[in-house]
Amino acid sequence: MCIDSIFRTARVSTMPDEILFSVTEDSPLNFIVAFIFLLVVAYVIASYLNHAYFFYRRDRLVVLWFTFVIVNTVALHIPYVVVSLLFGPIESSRNVFIFVVKDYGRADVRWLRNDPSILTSEIFVVTVELWLSFLVVRGIVTDALYRHFCQLVLCTCQVCRIWFVFGPQLLGGFPDMSTANPLHFLMHTIVGNLISFGMPALFLYESYLDLSTGVMRFVKPYRTSRSPRSSRRALSTVRNRDSWLWHS
């Protein structure tokens, strides 16, 4: 019974450029199951890194999120960009690697017809955001000074990209989004975009806390009065004295 159902579910085409699979296309569970699977993979990788390098508690969530970004980009965004650029719109494609993106496209049809704004943002994801995510995770692992710079740039890019992609639809009354299936619309567009927007915004604040804490530890002892000018003068004296530290 199980073997028969497997053969009914999967059917391989003789076309050289695609591997065809029949999936339950009307179910939003494809997106949910894929999200949970990728999150579990990211959690396993982040747990291994934490066990090997012992991160601070706040850094564990940062590593988990950006590991998930890396896994999600490799598993979903790169195949979407490759198939879109090589084979055209994915609406008629049956490639197994983009069935989750097609499921998302039932809520936002711009993904199915290769909208230039969507394709441009996806190319940016796989060429810029992916490598910045690697640098952030590596910066946390090695306790590098560039970690917060990369994290600030990456989170700002993610927040702006989500707004520029989803904002016009929100302000225009969702002209390209299907509201016929409330579950599709809720899970794919509302929840998905809120998570993609909210987590980078949270980590922008996390970088601010870390940087402000580090700066205040150094500056606070030299705040001799309420006057900003006298505080700057005291700090300037320290900079001149410890010039090797500031220029190293």
N, C-alpha and C positions, 0 to 999 in steps of 0.2 A: 504494500500500500504506500509506504513512504517513498520507495524507489520510483513507483509510477508517478507520484505527485512531483518528485524532483524532476523527472524527465518532462513532465507536462509544464513545469515552471520554466525550465531552462531549455532554450533551443538555439543552437549555434548556426549562424548564417555562413554561407560560402563567400560572402563579400570580403575582400581582403582588408578593407579599412575599418571594419566594425565588428564587434562581437555583440550579438543580439541576445537580449534576455527579456522575457516577459515578466514584468513585476506587477504587483497590485498597485496600479497607478492611481486609483481613486482614493487610496488610503493615505492620510497624513502621517501614519505611523512610520512610514519610510524615513521621513525627516527626523522624527523623534528617536527612533532606534539608532540611526546613524549618529545623531548628536550624542546619545548616551555611550555608544561604542567608542567614538573618538575621545570623549571625556575620560572614559576608563583607561584608554591607552595613554593619554596624557598624564593621568593620575599615577599610573605605574611608572612612567619615566620620571616624573617629578619626585615620587617617593624614593626611587633609586638614587637620584641626585641628592636628595635630602639626607638619605642614609649615608652616602659617601662623603658629603661635605658639611653636613649639619648647618642648615640655614637658620637665620633668625625666624621667629614665628611669623612676622609680617612678610618676610621674603618668600615664605613657602607658598602663600597664595599668589604672589607675583610670578613665581616660577611655574606654578600650575597653570595659570592663565596663559602665559606666553608659550608654554609648551603645547597647550591646547591650540593656540593660534598657529603654531608651526605644523602640528599634525593635521589640523583642519585645512590649512593652505595646501599642504602636499597631497592630501587625499581628495579634496574637492575643487579647490580654486585652480590649481595647475591643470588638471584634466579638462576643466571647463574652458580655460583659455586656449589650450592646445586644440581641442576639438572645434571650438568656435573659429579659430584662425585658419585651421586646415580644412575643415569640412563644412563651414558655414553655420547657419542657425541650428540650434539644437532641438528645435521644435519637432522636426521629423527624424531626428537621430535616435537610435536605439542602443547607443553605447552604454555598457554596464557601468562605466566609471562616472557617468554624469546623471544617473537616474535620480539621485537625491536632488541635484540642481533642477532637473525637470520637475520634480515634485514641488520644489520651491516656486518654480515658474508658474504653477497653477494659481498661485496667489498674486504674483507679480509677473505679468506677461512680458515685461521688458527683458527678462532673462531668457525667454524662449526665442525671441526674434533678434538677439544680438544687438540690443540698443547700444549706440556708440558710447553713451555715458556709463553704462554698466560695464561694457567691455574695457573701457579706459580705466575705470576704477579697479577692475580685476587684474589688469596688467600691472597697475601700480602695487597691488597687494603682493603679487608673486615676484616682483622685481625689487621692491623697496621694503615693504613691511615684513616680509619673510626674513630678510637678512638682518633687519633691525631687531626682530624678535630673537634671532640667534645671538646677536651681540648683547642684548639685555640679559638673557639666560647665562651666557658665558661671563658677563660682567659680574653677575651675582655669584657664580661658582668661583671665580678667581678674585672676587672682592676688588674689582678694577674701578678706577676713578671715573671712567667713561660711562659707567652703568646708568647713572641718573640722566646724563645728557641724552643717551640713546633712548631711555625710557620716556623722557619728556617729548622728544621729537616723535617717537612712535605713537604715543598715546594721543598727541595733538593731531597727527595724521589720521588716526583711526576715528577720532571724534568728528573731525571735519569731513572725512570721506562719508561716514554714515549720514551726516546731516545733508551733504550735497546730493546724496543718492535718494534718501528718503524724504528730505524736507520738501522738495517740489511737489511730491505726491500728497504730502500732508496738507500743504497750503492750497493745492489745486483740487482737493476733494477726491483724491485717489482715482484719477482717470485711467491709469494703467493697472489697477489692482482689482482683483475679483473678490467681491464681497458676497458672492452667491453661497459659498460654503463658509460659514462663520468660523469653523474649526481651522480650516486652512488659513484664513485671513488672520485669525488670532495668533496661531502658533508660528506662522512663517514670517509675517510682517511686523506685528506688534511686539510679541515676545522676543523674537529673534533680533530685531533692531534695537529694542530696549537693552538687551544684554550686551550687544555689540557696541552700544553707545555708553552704557552705564559703567561697564568694567574699565575701559580706558580712562573715563573721567575720574573714577575712584583712584586709579593708580597715578593719575596726575597729582591728585591731592596727597597720595602717599609719598611721591617724590618731593613735593613741597615740604612735607613734615620732616623727612630725612635731611634735606638740604638746610632747612631753617634751623633744625636742631644742631647740626654741625657748625653752621655759621655762628649761632648764638653762643655756643660753648667757647668760641674763640673771641667773639666781639664783646660779650657781656662784661668781662672783667675790666675792660677799658672804657666803659661808659661812666665817666667820672661825674657827670652832672646831667641835668635834664636838657642841656643845650646840645643839639645835634652837631654844631660846629666844634665844640670842645671834644666831643666823642670822636669825631673824624680826625681831629688833630692828634689825639692819643693813639688811635689806630694807625695813623700814618707814621708815627714814630716807631711803632712796632714793626711795620712793614719795612721801613728803612733799616732797622736793626737786623731783622731776619730776612733780608732780601734773597738769600739763597733758598729759603723755603717757598717764597712766592713765585720765584722764577724757575724753580726746578721742574 
